[in-house]
């Protein structure tokens, strides 16, 4: 193995693991913890398209990094998110909120979709019934 940090030879020939491998094993705790968090609550879905797989991986990374930043900050929103699952739900809602707010303004939106969007955004449903003309 090549390494710029480990340039001396292993003195003890009875040890089967080279120094570079021991160093890696001693310092990989952060990656193990990160992978554990990714697998506990993953946003990934089954897909055959590799760009979507990369996008899901990036979303997992962003969600974990965001949670670490919020947990380490002095923010007031730290108390509003008790666990990682709720943090992911709030993060997802914050990301899609502008799109939902733009979509709710479409006049030809179906009633079911309108009800679903207003439920996600927690706003009251404004029911507009179509005016029927009498043919009498």
MODELLER restraints for C-alpha pairs under 7 A, 6 or more apart:
rsr = mdl.restraints
at = mdl.atoms
rsr.add(forms.Gaussian(group=physical.xy_distance, feature=features.Distance(at['CA:6:A'], at['CA:20:A']), mean=6.41, stdev=0.5))
rsr.add(forms.Gaussian(group=physical.xy_distance, feature=features.Distance(at['CA:10:A'], at['CA:18:A']), mean=6.62, stdev=0.5))
rsr.add(forms.Gaussian(group=physical.xy_distance, feature=features.Distance(at['CA:10:A'], at['CA:19:A']), mean=6.58, stdev=0.5))
rsr.add(forms.Gaussian(group=physical.xy_distance, feature=features.Distance(at['CA:38:A'], at['CA:60:A']), mean=6.16, stdev=0.5))
rsr.add(forms.Gaussian(group=physical.xy_distance, feature=features.Distance(at['CA:41:A'], at['CA:85:A']), mean=6.91, stdev=0.5))
rsr.add(forms.Gaussian(group=physical.xy_distance, feature=features.Distance(at['CA:42:A'], at['CA:60:A']), mean=6.28, stdev=0.5))
rsr.add(forms.Gaussian(group=physical.xy_distance, feature=features.Distance(at['CA:43:A'], at['CA:56:A']), mean=6.27, stdev=0.5))
rsr.add(forms.Gaussian(group=physical.xy_distance, feature=features.Distance(at['CA:43:A'], at['CA:60:A']), mean=6.32, stdev=0.5))
rsr.add(forms.Gaussian(group=physical.xy_distance, feature=features.Distance(at['CA:44:A'], at['CA:56:A']), mean=5.12, stdev=0.5))
rsr.add(forms.Gaussian(group=physical.xy_distance, feature=features.Distance(at['CA:63:A'], at['CA:88:A']), mean=6.73, stdev=0.5))
rsr.add(forms.Gaussian(group=physical.xy_distance, feature=features.Distance(at['CA:70:A'], at['CA:78:A']), mean=6.00, stdev=0.5))
rsr.add(forms.Gaussian(group=physical.xy_distance, feature=features.Distance(at['CA:71:A'], at['CA:78:A']), mean=6.19, stdev=0.5))
rsr.add(forms.Gaussian(group=physical.xy_distance, feature=features.Distance(at['CA:81:A'], at['CA:87:A']), mean=5.53, stdev=0.5))
rsr.add(forms.Gaussian(group=physical.xy_distance, feature=features.Distance(at['CA:100:A'], at['CA:117:A']), mean=6.52, stdev=0.5))
rsr.add(forms.Gaussian(group=physical.xy_distance, feature=features.Distance(at['CA:104:A'], at['CA:114:A']), mean=6.51, stdev=0.5))
rsr.add(forms.Gaussian(group=physical.xy_distance, feature=features.Distance(at['CA:115:A'], at['CA:125:A']), mean=6.78, stdev=0.5))
rsr.add(forms.Gaussian(group=physical.xy_distance, feature=features.Distance(at['CA:118:A'], at['CA:124:A']), mean=6.62, stdev=0.5))
rsr.add(forms.Gaussian(group=physical.xy_distance, feature=features.Distance(at['CA:118:A'], at['CA:125:A']), mean=6.24, stdev=0.5))
